[in-house]
Amino acid sequence: MNSRHHDLDAWVDEHFNEEVRFLQSLVQVPTDTPPGNNAPHAERTAELLLAFDMEAERHPVPEDEVRAYGLQSITNLIVRRPYGEGKTIALNAHGDVVPPGEGWVHDPYGGEVEDGKLYGRAAAVSKSDFATFTFAVRALESLGAPLKGGVELHFTYDEEFGGELGPGWLLKHQLTKPDYLIAAGFSYEVVTAHNGCLQMEVTVHGKMAHAAIPTTGVDALQGAVAILNALYAQNTLYQQTTSKVPGITHPYLNVGRIEGGTNTNVVPGKVVLKLDRRMIPEEDPAAVEASIRQVIADAAAACPGITVDIKRLLLAHSLKPLPGNQPLVEALQKNAQAVFGEAIPAMGTPLYTDVRLYCAQGIPAVIYGAGPRTVLESNAKRADEHLVLEDLRRATKVVARTLYDLLR
């Protein structure tokens, strides 16, 4: 083992209880999105970082932009650690999360530790990597070794709504332009590609009427059912289109929210559907959107009196690996194999992430951090989300080693 790697590992072990407490403090400040009041978490994060002599630049997004976006507050953070002439590596994790929902046994904001696991909303995705990246940088700096280049921590708060007011906002306003990026991920794979995502809001209009005389109205819900059936039928067709990227299968569509009607004795005059269409890297987003719009229009046309309005909520392009990402991939794979004792593949994921925004600016990027082999194992976005603490420990060592190898 490289003696410097040994020193990094030893520092992480020595400070691991402190790292766990740091993560607990982050989990204990809610960042449910919606409603998206995320500035208080950024303030708490900056306060915790300052205790490590890491000063975080606060970059609040103007309130009017945030409100127009459907959220309440966003303050993105940048910590800059320059070491000398050379390349800058950014480490990005997001603090915004979906609301906890029902079914929790553990307090979603408690940060409870039980049987070697830390429970809480965002314990795995991705407040865990606030800790991974912060303590990897602290371990790196503990060496006092001469380094070339620098590191930036990007802690942002808009992944759940698409990232445009998170990393997208920082990049748009030229507040950062790193040479490489490592973004929050899981420990047993280095992700180099991911799906794209199209989200749309479909408003189905009918005509309200008293339920006692339903023929005087047009039932928007019946129209919505026809549209839903047509949309879900597409999933059978999508299975015939497979991706060549390992880890990614085929496109799929989900309707995640339905609202409508006014009362049980009223024929509903309006129903709103919100859908999510995952796109494999080989697909053309414009063609995908046009196809879905046509499916909806055809289904609505078959329902007399029904009209629809369709609004795009999000268009997140897929991530395709940039040629310059090889130094990141090779260093992470080498160090992860050494720490975890097994080969760590480079592959794709069906998720979509903020990483695409960096790659769109020509910044080679990969996804790697603390977490299990699959999203399912961590209960991410479900009740009792958790992180295996040994994965946090080992991922921190991997990232610290990788930063040292790339900057020495």
C-alpha positions in Angstrom: 0.0 0.0 0.0 1.2 3.5 -0.8 2.3 5.0 2.5 0.3 8.2 1.9 -2.8 6.1 1.3 -2.2 4.4 4.6 -2.0 7.8 6.3 -5.2 8.9 4.6 -7.0 5.7 5.7 -5.7 6.1 9.3 -6.9 9.7 9.5 -10.4 8.7 8.3 -10.6 6.0 10.9 -9.4 8.3 13.6 -12.0 10.9 12.7 -14.9 8.6 11.7 -17.1 9.2 14.8 -16.8 12.9 14.1 -17.8 12.3 10.4 -20.9 10.4 11.6 -21.9 13.2 13.9 -21.5 15.7 11.0 -23.8 13.6 8.9 -26.3 13.4 11.7 -26.4 17.1 12.1 -27.1 17.5 8.3 -29.9 14.9 8.4 -31.5 16.6 11.4 -32.3 19.8 9.4 -35.2 19.0 7.0 -35.0 19.9 3.4 -38.3 18.6 2.0 -38.7 19.6 -1.6 -41.5 20.6 -2.0 -41.9 23.0 -0.3 -38.2 23.6 -0.8 -37.2 25.9 2.0 -33.5 24.9 1.7 -31.6 28.0 2.8 -31.6 27.1 6.5 -29.8 23.8 5.7 -27.2 25.7 3.7 -26.6 28.0 6.7 -26.2 25.0 9.1 -23.8 23.3 6.6 -21.7 26.5 6.4 -21.6 26.8 10.2 -20.4 23.2 10.5 -17.8 23.6 7.8 -16.5 26.8 9.5 -15.7 24.7 12.5 -13.2 22.8 10.3 -11.7 26.1 9.0 -13.6 25.6 5.7 -15.2 28.9 4.7 -18.2 28.4 2.5 -19.2 31.0 0.0 -23.0 31.5 0.1 -24.7 32.0 -3.2 -28.4 32.7 -2.6 -30.6 32.4 -5.7 -32.9 35.5 -6.0 -36.2 34.9 -4.3 -38.3 35.8 -7.4 -36.5 33.1 -9.4 -37.0 30.5 -6.6 -40.7 31.3 -6.2 -41.3 31.2 -9.9 -39.7 27.8 -9.9 -42.1 26.5 -7.3 -39.7 26.5 -4.3 -39.2 28.8 -1.3 -35.4 29.4 -0.8 -32.1 28.2 -2.2 -28.6 29.1 -1.1 -25.9 27.1 -2.9 -22.4 26.7 -1.3 -18.9 26.7 -2.7 -15.8 25.9 -0.6 -12.6 26.6 -2.5 -9.4 24.8 -1.4 -6.5 25.9 -3.7 -3.2 24.1 -3.3 -1.1 25.4 -6.3 -1.0 25.5 -10.1 -2.9 22.7 -11.6 -6.4 21.2 -12.2 -9.4 21.8 -10.0 -11.6 18.9 -8.9 -15.1 19.7 -7.8 -17.1 17.5 -5.5 -20.8 18.0 -5.7 -23.7 16.7 -3.5 -27.3 17.9 -3.2 -29.1 18.6 0.1 -32.7 18.9 -1.2 -34.8 15.7 -0.8 -38.3 14.5 -1.4 -40.6 14.6 1.7 -40.4 11.5 3.9 -43.9 10.1 3.3 -45.4 7.5 5.5 -44.3 4.2 7.0 -41.2 5.2 8.9 -40.1 3.3 12.0 -37.2 5.6 12.6 -37.5 9.4 12.9 -36.8 10.7 9.4 -34.9 13.6 10.9 -33.3 11.9 13.8 -30.1 10.6 12.3 -30.5 7.5 14.5 -27.7 4.9 14.4 -28.8 1.2 14.8 -26.9 -1.9 13.8 -24.3 0.0 11.9 -26.7 2.0 9.9 -27.6 5.7 10.0 -31.4 6.3 9.4 -33.0 9.5 8.0 -34.2 11.2 4.9 -31.2 11.9 2.7 -28.9 9.7 4.8 -28.1 7.9 1.6 -29.1 10.4 -1.1 -27.2 12.6 -0.8 -26.4 14.3 2.5 -24.1 11.3 3.0 -21.7 12.7 0.5 -21.6 16.1 2.1 -19.8 14.0 4.8 -17.8 11.8 2.3 -16.5 14.8 0.4 -15.8 17.1 3.4 -13.9 14.5 5.3 -12.0 13.3 2.2 -10.7 16.8 1.7 -9.9 17.1 5.4 -8.0 13.8 5.2 -6.1 15.0 2.1 -5.1 18.3 3.8 -4.0 16.4 7.0 -1.0 15.0 5.0 0.6 18.5 4.6 1.9 17.1 1.2 2.7 19.3 -1.7 -0.2 19.3 -4.2 -0.9 20.7 -7.6 -4.3 22.2 -8.3 -7.2 22.4 -5.9 -10.6 21.1 -4.7 -14.0 22.7 -4.6 -17.0 21.5 -2.6 -20.3 22.3 -4.3 -23.2 21.8 -2.0 -26.4 22.6 -3.9 -30.1 22.5 -3.4 -32.1 21.8 -6.5 -31.5 18.2 -7.7 -35.1 17.1 -7.1 -36.5 19.9 -9.4 -33.8 19.4 -12.0 -30.7 21.3 -10.9 -31.1 24.5 -12.9 -31.1 26.6 -9.7 -28.4 24.4 -8.1 -25.3 23.6 -10.2 -26.9 25.0 -13.2 -27.2 28.4 -11.5 -23.5 28.4 -10.3 -22.3 27.5 -13.8 -24.6 29.9 -15.6 -23.3 32.8 -13.5 -19.7 31.6 -14.0 -19.1 31.2 -10.3 -17.2 28.0 -11.0 -15.5 26.1 -13.9 -13.6 23.1 -12.5 -11.6 20.8 -14.6 -13.1 17.6 -13.2 -16.2 16.7 -11.2 -17.0 13.8 -8.8 -20.7 13.9 -7.8 -22.6 12.1 -5.1 -23.2 8.4 -5.8 -22.9 4.9 -4.4 -19.8 3.0 -3.4 -19.8 -0.1 -5.6 -19.8 1.4 -9.0 -18.4 4.4 -10.9 -21.2 5.8 -12.9 -20.3 7.4 -16.2 -23.7 7.6 -17.9 -27.3 8.0 -16.9 -30.8 8.3 -18.2 -32.5 11.6 -19.2 -35.8 12.6 -17.8 -38.8 14.4 -19.3 -41.5 15.6 -16.8 -44.8 17.0 -18.1 -48.1 18.3 -16.6 -51.2 17.3 -18.4 -54.4 19.2 -17.6 -57.5 17.4 -18.8 -60.6 19.7 -19.2 -64.2 18.5 -19.2 -67.3 20.2 -17.8 -68.5 20.2 -14.2 -72.0 19.0 -13.5 -74.2 17.8 -10.6 -73.8 14.0 -10.2 -77.6 13.7 -10.3 -77.6 14.9 -13.9 -74.2 13.7 -15.2 -75.3 14.0 -18.9 -75.1 17.8 -18.5 -71.4 17.6 -18.0 -68.2 16.1 -19.4 -66.3 13.8 -17.0 -62.7 14.9 -17.1 -61.7 11.9 -15.0 -63.0 9.5 -17.7 -60.9 11.5 -20.2 -57.9 11.2 -17.9 -58.4 7.5 -17.6 -58.3 7.1 -21.4 -55.1 9.2 -21.5 -53.6 7.1 -18.6 -54.3 3.9 -20.4 -52.7 5.2 -23.6 -49.7 6.4 -21.7 -49.2 3.2 -19.8 -49.6 1.1 -22.9 -46.4 2.8 -24.1 -44.4 1.0 -21.5 -44.9 -2.3 -23.3 -43.5 -0.7 -26.5 -40.6 0.8 -24.6 -39.4 -2.6 -23.5 -38.5 -3.3 -27.2 -36.0 -0.4 -27.1 -32.9 -1.4 -25.1 -29.8 0.6 -24.2 -26.3 -0.5 -25.0 -25.0 1.1 -21.8 -24.4 -1.5 -19.0 -26.7 -0.7 -16.0 -29.4 0.9 -18.2 -32.3 -1.2 -19.6 -35.1 0.5 -21.5 -37.2 3.7 -21.4 -40.2 3.8 -19.1 -43.0 6.1 -18.1 -44.6 6.8 -14.7 -47.5 9.0 -13.7 -46.6 10.1 -10.2 -49.4 12.5 -9.3 -53.1 12.9 -10.0 -55.3 15.7 -8.8 -58.9 16.6 -9.7 -62.5 17.0 -8.9 -64.2 19.1 -6.3 -66.6 16.7 -4.4 -68.0 13.2 -4.6 -71.4 14.5 -5.9 -69.8 16.6 -8.7 -68.8 15.4 -12.2 -65.1 16.5 -12.3 -64.4 19.3 -14.7 -60.6 19.2 -14.5 -58.0 16.5 -13.7 -54.2 17.2 -13.6 -51.7 14.4 -14.3 -47.9 14.7 -13.8 -45.8 12.2 -15.6 -42.1 11.2 -15.7 -40.6 9.7 -18.8 -37.1 8.3 -18.4 -35.0 8.4 -21.6 -32.1 6.1 -22.3 -28.9 7.8 -23.6 -29.6 6.7 -27.2 -32.9 8.5 -27.4 -33.6 12.0 -28.9 -35.4 14.1 -26.3 -37.3 16.1 -28.9 -38.7 13.0 -30.6 -39.6 11.5 -27.2 -41.6 14.6 -26.2 -43.3 14.9 -29.6 -44.4 11.2 -29.4 -45.9 11.6 -25.9 -47.8 14.7 -26.9 -49.2 12.8 -29.8 -50.3 9.9 -27.7 -52.1 12.3 -25.3 -53.7 14.2 -28.1 -55.0 11.0 -29.8 -56.4 9.7 -26.6 -58.1 13.0 -25.8 -59.6 13.2 -29.3 -61.3 9.9 -28.8 -63.3 11.4 -25.8 -66.0 13.8 -26.9 -65.9 17.1 -25.1 -62.4 16.5 -23.6 -59.6 19.0 -24.2 -56.0 19.0 -22.8 -53.2 21.4 -22.0 -49.7 20.0 -21.9 -46.8 21.8 -20.1 -43.3 20.6 -19.9 -42.0 20.8 -16.4 -38.5 19.4 -16.9 -36.2 18.2 -19.6 -33.0 16.7 -18.2 -30.7 15.3 -20.9 -29.0 12.0 -20.4 -25.4 11.8 -19.3 -22.9 10.5 -21.8 -19.3 10.1 -20.8 -16.8 12.8 -22.0 -13.5 11.5 -23.3 -11.6 13.3 -20.5 -13.2 11.4 -17.7 -10.7 8.5 -17.8 -8.3 9.8 -15.1 -11.3 10.0 -12.7 -12.6 6.6 -13.6 -9.2 4.9 -13.4 -8.3 6.5 -10.0 -11.6 5.7 -8.4 -11.7 2.1 -9.7 -8.1 1.4 -8.5 -8.7 2.9 -5.1 -12.1 1.4 -4.6 -10.9 -2.0 -5.5 -8.1 -1.6 -2.9 -10.4 -0.4 -0.2 -13.5 -2.6 -0.8 -11.5 -5.7 -2.0 -13.5 -6.2 -5.1 -13.6 -4.9 -8.7 -15.7 -1.7 -9.0 -17.3 -1.5 -12.5 -17.8 1.7 -14.6 -21.4 1.7 -15.8 -24.6 3.6 -16.3 -27.6 4.2 -14.0 -31.3 4.6 -14.7 -31.3 7.7 -12.4 -30.9 11.3 -13.7 -28.6 13.7 -11.9 -27.1 17.2 -11.9 -23.9 15.8 -13.4 -25.3 16.3 -16.9 -25.2 20.1 -16.3 -21.4 20.0 -15.7 -20.8 17.8 -18.7 -22.9 20.2 -20.8 -20.2 22.7 -20.0 -17.4 20.4 -21.1 -16.4 19.3 -17.6 -15.5 15.5 -17.4 -17.5 14.0 -14.6 -18.3 10.8 -12.8 -20.6 9.7 -10.0 -19.2 8.1 -6.9 -19.8 8.3 -3.2 -21.1 6.5 -0.1 -23.9 4.1 -0.5 -25.1 0.5 -1.3 -25.1 -1.5 -4.5 -28.6 -0.4 -5.5 -31.0 2.4 -4.7 -33.5 -0.2 -3.4 -31.1 -1.4 -0.7 -30.9 2.1 0.8 -34.6 2.8 0.8 -33.8 6.1 -0.9 -37.1 8.0 -1.5 -38.9 5.5 0.7 -39.5 5.0 4.4 -36.5 4.3 6.6 -33.9 5.5 4.2 -30.5 4.5 5.6 -26.8 4.4 5.0 -24.4 1.6 6.1 -21.8 3.4 8.0 -19.0 1.1 6.9 -19.8 2.2 3.3 -19.4 5.8 4.4 -16.0 5.1 6.0 -14.7 3.2 3.0 -16.0 5.6 0.4 -14.4 8.5 2.2 -11.0 6.7 2.0 -11.6 6.0 -1.7 -12.3 9.7 -2.5 -9.4 10.9 -0.3 -7.0 8.6 -2.0 -8.3 9.6 -5.5 -7.9 13.3 -4.7 -4.3 12.7 -3.6 -3.5 10.6 -6.7 -4.8 13.2 -9.1 -3.4 16.3 -7.3 0.0 15.1 -6.1 
